[in-house]
Amino acid sequence: MPQAKKQSLIITTSGNRSVKDVARDLKDAGFDVEEVLEAINVVTGKGTADSKDKLRSVQDVVDVEEDHPIDIGPPGAPIS
């Protein structure tokens, strides 16, 4: 059976405990942690679509959402 495709996810934490501790728990739950943004209590990385409920159940996780890349173009580019 093929492995489920992973997608970029943004996970927001409550700030009630260290975001590094939450990131460790997310990793233990199968999430591929890419960045831990302590100043804003966010963890970014990759996970499967069907893992969202499992990630939401990690202590102090308040939201799990897909990341939507934005391309603003190079500096000085005309506005379209």
SULKAHU-V749250 format. One record per residue. N is the residue number from 1. RES is the residue in three letters. PSI is psi in whole degrees, 0 to 359 (999 if undefined). OMEGA is omega in whole degrees, -180 to 180 (NA if undefined). BURIAL is + if it has 24 or more other ideal C-beta (glycine too) atoms within 12 Angstrom, else -. Layout:
n->N res->RES psi->PSI omega->OMEGA burial->BURIAL
n->N res->RES psi->PSI omega->OMEGA burial->BURIAL
This chain:
n->1 res->MET psi->132 omega->-178 burial->-
n->2 res->PRO psi->147 omega->180 burial->-
n->3 res->GLN psi->141 omega->-180 burial->-
n->4 res->ALA psi->140 omega->180 burial->-
n->5 res->LYS psi->136 omega->179 burial->-
n->6 res->LYS psi->146 omega->179 burial->-
n->7 res->GLN psi->159 omega->179 burial->+
n->8 res->SER psi->131 omega->-180 burial->+
n->9 res->LEU psi->151 omega->175 burial->+
n->10 res->ILE psi->125 omega->-178 burial->+
n->11 res->ILE psi->124 omega->179 burial->+
n->12 res->THR psi->135 omega->-180 burial->+
n->13 res->THR psi->163 omega->-176 burial->+
n->14 res->SER psi->337 omega->-176 burial->-
n->15 res->GLY psi->3 omega->-180 burial->-
n->16 res->ASN psi->343 omega->173 burial->-
n->17 res->ARG psi->170 omega->-175 burial->-
n->18 res->SER psi->131 omega->178 burial->-
n->19 res->VAL psi->333 omega->176 burial->+
n->20 res->LYS psi->322 omega->177 burial->-
n->21 res->ASP psi->319 omega->178 burial->-
n->22 res->VAL psi->318 omega->179 burial->+
n->23 res->ALA psi->321 omega->178 burial->+
n->24 res->ARG psi->317 omega->179 burial->-
n->25 res->ASP psi->323 omega->177 burial->+
n->26 res->LEU psi->318 omega->178 burial->+
n->27 res->LYS psi->317 omega->178 burial->-
n->28 res->ASP psi->334 omega->180 burial->-
n->29 res->ALA psi->3 omega->176 burial->+
n->30 res->GLY psi->6 omega->-180 burial->-
n->31 res->PHE psi->135 omega->176 burial->+
n->32 res->ASP psi->96 omega->-177 burial->-
n->33 res->VAL psi->129 omega->176 burial->+
n->34 res->GLU psi->311 omega->-179 burial->-
n->35 res->GLU psi->144 omega->173 burial->-
n->36 res->VAL psi->111 omega->-177 burial->+
n->37 res->LEU psi->86 omega->-173 burial->-
n->38 res->GLU psi->322 omega->-175 burial->-
n->39 res->ALA psi->333 omega->-178 burial->-
n->40 res->ILE psi->12 omega->177 burial->-
n->41 res->ASN psi->47 omega->-178 burial->+
n->42 res->VAL psi->144 omega->174 burial->+
n->43 res->VAL psi->132 omega->177 burial->+
n->44 res->THR psi->156 omega->178 burial->+
n->45 res->GLY psi->203 omega->-176 burial->+
n->46 res->LYS psi->141 omega->177 burial->+
n->47 res->GLY psi->165 omega->179 burial->+
n->48 res->THR psi->156 omega->-179 burial->+
n->49 res->ALA psi->324 omega->-178 burial->-
n->50 res->ASP psi->358 omega->178 burial->-
n->51 res->SER psi->355 omega->-175 burial->+
n->52 res->LYS psi->316 omega->-180 burial->+
n->53 res->ASP psi->320 omega->179 burial->-
n->54 res->LYS psi->319 omega->-180 burial->-
n->55 res->LEU psi->323 omega->178 burial->+
n->56 res->ARG psi->336 omega->-178 burial->-
n->57 res->SER psi->353 omega->177 burial->-
n->58 res->VAL psi->136 omega->-178 burial->+
n->59 res->GLN psi->130 omega->177 burial->-
n->60 res->ASP psi->6 omega->171 burial->+
n->61 res->VAL psi->127 omega->-180 burial->+
n->62 res->VAL psi->342 omega->180 burial->-
n->63 res->ASP psi->143 omega->175 burial->-
n->64 res->VAL psi->117 omega->-178 burial->+
n->65 res->GLU psi->154 omega->175 burial->-
n->66 res->GLU psi->144 omega->175 burial->-
n->67 res->ASP psi->134 omega->178 burial->-
n->68 res->HIS psi->103 omega->-178 burial->-
n->69 res->PRO psi->145 omega->179 burial->-
n->70 res->ILE psi->134 omega->177 burial->-
n->71 res->ASP psi->113 omega->-178 burial->-
n->72 res->ILE psi->1 omega->178 burial->-
n->73 res->GLY psi->172 omega->-178 burial->-
n->74 res->PRO psi->159 omega->177 burial->-
n->75 res->PRO psi->138 omega->177 burial->-
n->76 res->GLY psi->0 omega->179 burial->-
n->77 res->ALA psi->146 omega->179 burial->-
n->78 res->PRO psi->150 omega->179 burial->-
n->79 res->ILE psi->132 omega->-180 burial->-
n->80 res->SER psi->999 omega->NA burial->-
